[in-house]
C-alpha cells in the first residue's frame, strides 16, 4: 500500500459516547460537523445512532443533507449556522432543524418555512453566534409563539474548569432562558465535565467522542500508519530534506514515509513529531514536505514496513502539542488519500 492507513475504531467511539452519557441525566446527542471531525460523518453517526443518540449537530445545511441520507428519516439533525439565505430548500427536503442566530434568520425562517421546526441560539458572551441579549428581548415573544424546540448557547472556556467565563455564561444563559418552558442545551464535551449545573436538558459532545481533550478518560479512536517507501544510510554530517534543516550527528538510518502536508501532516511538525514502531519512538527529521516525511530509524533492529503517527502510544492531543495546535485541527486536517478502515463496525 502506497498511502497511509487511517483506522477508525468505532467501538472506542461508542464507548466514549456511553462514558459521556453516563456523566449526565440529560439527553446526550452528538456533534458530527466537519465530516465527523474528519473521520466520516456517516459512519460516525450511524454507529452513535445504534448506541442511542437521536440528535445530531452539523455546521451547515450541506452537511446536514448528506447526513440525512446516511441516517434516514428518524434522527433529528440540527444546523448551527441556522437558516442562511439559500438554505430553505435544503432544510425542507432533508428535514433539518436550523438553530436560528438572529432576528434576520428568524424572519427568513418564519416567512419561507412556516411550521417547520427550529431552535434558537443565544449569545452568552462568546460573541460568535446567536441572538444577543437586546435582540432576544425584542424577538423572544415572536419566537416563543412558534414554539422553538431548543434554546442553546455555547461555552467559550469549558476546557478550563476554573475559568471565570464558565460561571458568567451559565448565569447569563439562565437569565435569558429561565421560566420560558423551552428545553435548553449549553454544554459540549467540556461543559459535561463541569458538572450537572451545566447540563440542562441536552448535552452535545463533540471532540470527546473522538478521543480528544478535555475528556482525559477518552479512548483513542484514530490510528494512522504511514508506509515506508525507502530506507537509506547517512554518514555523520549528511543532511536530509528541503533546506538541509536536519544534519546527522552520527551514522544514521533514515526512512522516507508516504505522507505530508497534503495529507494533513502539518509543516509545524517538522523536526518535532515522533512516530512509533510498536513502543519504540522514532523522531521525524527534516521538513514535512507535500507527500513525504523522513524519520530516523537508526535505533530499530530492522527496517519497518510502516510507522505509526497516531495510535496507542500517541493520541491526537499529544501530536497537536508537537505542532503547537489542538486536537481538533489534527483530526479535521486528515487527508483524503488515506485508506480509511473501520474497526468494530
Secondary structure, 3 states (H helix, E strand, C coil): CCCCEEEEEHHHHHHHHHHHHCCCCCEECEECHHHHHCCCHHHHHHHHHHHCCCEEEECCHHHHHHHHHHHCCCCEEEECCCCCCCCHHHHHHCCEEEEECCHHHHHHHHHHCCCCCEEEEECCCCCCCCECHHHHHHHHHHHHHCCCCCEECCCCCCCCCCCHHHHHHHHHHHHHHCCCCCCEECCCHHHHHHCHHHCCCEECCCHHHHCCCCCCCCCCCEEEEEEEEEEEEECCCCEECHHHCEECCCCEEEEEEECCHHHCCCHHHCCCCEEEECCEEEEEECCCCCCEEEEECCCCCCCCCEEEEEECCECHHHHHHHHCCCHHHHHHCCCCCCEEEEECC
